[in-house]
Amino acid sequence: MARIFCFLVGFGLSVIGFVYIISYLNLFALGYNFKEYAHFIVSKAECLIGPIGLLIIFLAIFIPKGEKDELHL
């Protein structure tokens, strides 16, 4: 049950973070180049929770439970 919760929390964080990253693509219309855009994205905390959410999802899926005698169907 904890893995499902971690997966859902990671999914929510990644959605929020990547929505901000996509919404900041409007900076290109203001004359920013890619280097300035990347520097801006890295400096914003709300954009950094996207990769953190992906890391939580990865850990929730691929870290083993530790129960060795469990029957898997």
N, C-alpha and C positions, 0 to 999 in steps of 0.2 A: 504494500500500500504506500510505503514511503517513496518507492521508486516512481510510482504514478504521480504522486504529489510533486516530486522533484522535476519530473518531466514536464508537468503542466506549468510549474513556476518558470522553468527555463524557457518554455514555449512563449509564455506571456512576456517575459523580459525581452526575448529576441524579437518578438513582434513590435513591441514598443520602441526598442532601439532602432530597428531597421525602418520603421515608419519615419522616425526623425531623420535618419540618414537620407532617405528618399525625398523627404520634404525639403531638406537643405540643398537638393539639386537645383533649386531655383537660384542659388548663388551664381551659377554659370550665366544666367541671364543678366546679372549685374556686372559681369566682366571678370569674374574670378577665373583663374586657370586651374588645372587639376591639382597642382602642387599646393596652391593656397587653399583649395577646397579640402584636400586631405589633411592639411595642418589644422584647419578649422574643425573638422570632424573629430580628430584625435583630441582636441582641446576641450570638447564638450562632454560632460559626464553622461548626459542622457543618450548620447550616441554610443558610448562605450558599454552600455548595458546590453546591447545587441550581441556582441561577441561573447560576453559573459553568459548570456542566456544560452547561446549555442554550446558553450563549454559545459553548462549544467545538463543540457540535454544529452550531450555525448557521454558524460559521466553516468547519468541515469540509465542509459542504454547499455553501455559496454563494461561497466565495472561489475564484476561478479558478486552475487549475493553473499557467498560464503557458506551456504548450506550445501554440503557435499552429497548427502544422501537423499536429496529430493528427487522425486519421480517426474521426469519431463516427458510430456506426450507430444 
